[in-house]
Amino acid sequence: MTSVEIQYCVPCGHLDRAIDTQRHLLEKFGEQLEGVRLKTGNSGVFTVAVNGEQVFDKKAQPFDLDMITEAVATRVG
C-alpha cells in the first residue's frame, strides 16, 4: 500500500494548504492509499513524500497541486 506524508510549517500557516492537499489526494486515489499523514514542521517547510521518497518541496518549486498529484499517481500501486 502507498502512504503519503505531508510536512507543513505550523508558524507559516500552511495547515490549510496541507489539509487541502490531503483531501485532494484522498479523493483522487481513495482506497489505493494507506493514508495521507500530516506532520508538523517549521522554517517554511512544505514537503510531500510517498513511501518515504520526497516528491515535492516548496523550497525547490512553487506549490502546484497538479504536479503533486501526478507525482503521487506515478507511485500509487
N, C-alpha and C positions, 0 to 999 in steps of 0.2 A: 504494500500500500504506500501511496505517496503522502508525505507530510510536508506542510509548508509552515515556515516561521517568518513572521513579520516583526522586525525590531524597530521601534519608533522612539523618538525623543519626546519625553514627557514635558520638560520645561518649554520646548518649542511649540507645543500644542499640536503635535502630529497625530493625536489619538483619533480624531475624526477621519483623517485620511487612512489610517491603519484599519479602522472599522469598516470604512467603505471598501477598501481593497479586500479585506477578509470576506465581507458579504458577497462581493462580486465573484471572487474565486469559488466560494461555496455554491453560489447559484449556478455558475458556469460548469463546474466539474462535479458537484454533488457527491454521490457515493464513491466516486473514483478517488476521493481524498480521504485519508485517515482523519485529517483535521487541518485547521489553519490556526496556529497558535500565535497569540500576540505576546511580545516580550518587551518590557520597558527598557529604555536606554536614555542616554543624554548626549550632549555635544553635537546636536543636529542630526543624529543618526536616523536613517530610514532605509532599511535593507530588507530584501526578501530572499529567503533561502528555501530550496527544495531538496529534501532529503539531505540536509546539511551543506549543500552546494549553493553558494551565493549566486543569485541570478539577476539581482538589481541592487544598486547602491546609489542613493540620491546624490552623493558627493561626486560620482563619476558621470552621471547623466541626469537630465531633467526628469521629473516624475512623469511617467507615461503608463497609464493603466493598461492600454492595449499591448504595449511591449512586455509588461509584466505577465499579462495573461498568456501571450504567445510563448514566453519563456517557460511558464508553468506547463502549458499544453504539451511542449516537446518532451517533458519529463513525466507526464502522468502515465500510469500503467506500468 
